[in-house]
């Protein structure tokens, strides 16, 4: 098990990978870990969330957003995969994310409430 853990950084949750739709190639890859989330407890440590953690992803025209523990949304540039910003929502666990009917906002369902976040 220790050999397996050597491959991961503290707070490691997984990787966000962009794949080309026209070619069979990887465009970019981002490691989601404590350096982005500030959350030191990851999957490798085995105590990342009391109720478990399942990441969600939403793809926009110019950005990709994924969820992180502690009620966080992480935004990345669609073309390069570079980290753009982090948004903390009300609540500690995000159950679902999706498009708002206006198309320029994100609906976020947390353990506290349903919220609408501006997609900037």
URZIFEN-V547379 format. One record per backbone hydrogen bond with DSSP energy under -0.5 kcal/mol. CO is the residue of the C=O (numbers start at 1). NH is the residue of the N-H. E is the energy in kcal/mol with one decimal. If there is no record, write none. Layout:
# URZIFEN-V547379
CO,NH,E / CO,NH,E
This chain:
# URZIFEN-V547379
1,5,-1.9 / 2,6,-1.1 / 4,7,-1.1 / 5,8,-1.6 / 9,12,-1.7 / 10,34,-1.9 / 12,43,-2.6 / 12,44,-0.7 / 14,32,-3.0 / 15,17,-0.6 / 16,30,-2.5 / 17,19,-0.5 / 18,27,-3.1 / 18,28,-1.1 / 23,25,-1.9 / 25,20,-2.7 / 28,18,-2.6 / 30,16,-2.8 / 30,32,-0.5 / 31,33,-0.8 / 32,13,-3.1 / 32,14,-1.2 / 33,36,-1.7 / 33,37,-2.4 / 34,38,-2.0 / 38,40,-0.8 / 40,11,-0.7 / 40,42,-0.8 / 42,46,-0.7 / 42,47,-0.7 / 43,46,-0.8 / 49,52,-1.1 / 56,67,-2.1 / 58,60,-0.5 / 58,65,-2.8 / 62,78,-2.8 / 63,60,-3.1 / 64,76,-2.8 / 65,58,-2.8 / 66,74,-3.1 / 68,71,-0.5 / 68,72,-1.8 / 71,89,-3.0 / 72,68,-2.1 / 73,87,-2.5 / 74,66,-2.3 / 75,84,-3.0 / 75,85,-1.1 / 76,64,-2.5 / 77,81,-1.8 / 82,77,-2.6 / 85,75,-2.8 / 87,73,-2.7 / 87,89,-0.5 / 92,70,-0.9 / 92,71,-1.1 / 93,95,-0.6 / 93,111,-1.4 / 96,109,-2.7 / 98,107,-3.4 / 100,103,-1.9 / 104,119,-2.1 / 105,100,-2.3 / 106,117,-3.1 / 107,98,-1.9 / 108,110,-0.6 / 108,115,-3.2 / 109,95,-2.7 / 109,96,-1.4 / 113,110,-2.2 / 113,115,-0.5 / 115,108,-2.9 / 117,106,-3.1 / 118,120,-1.0
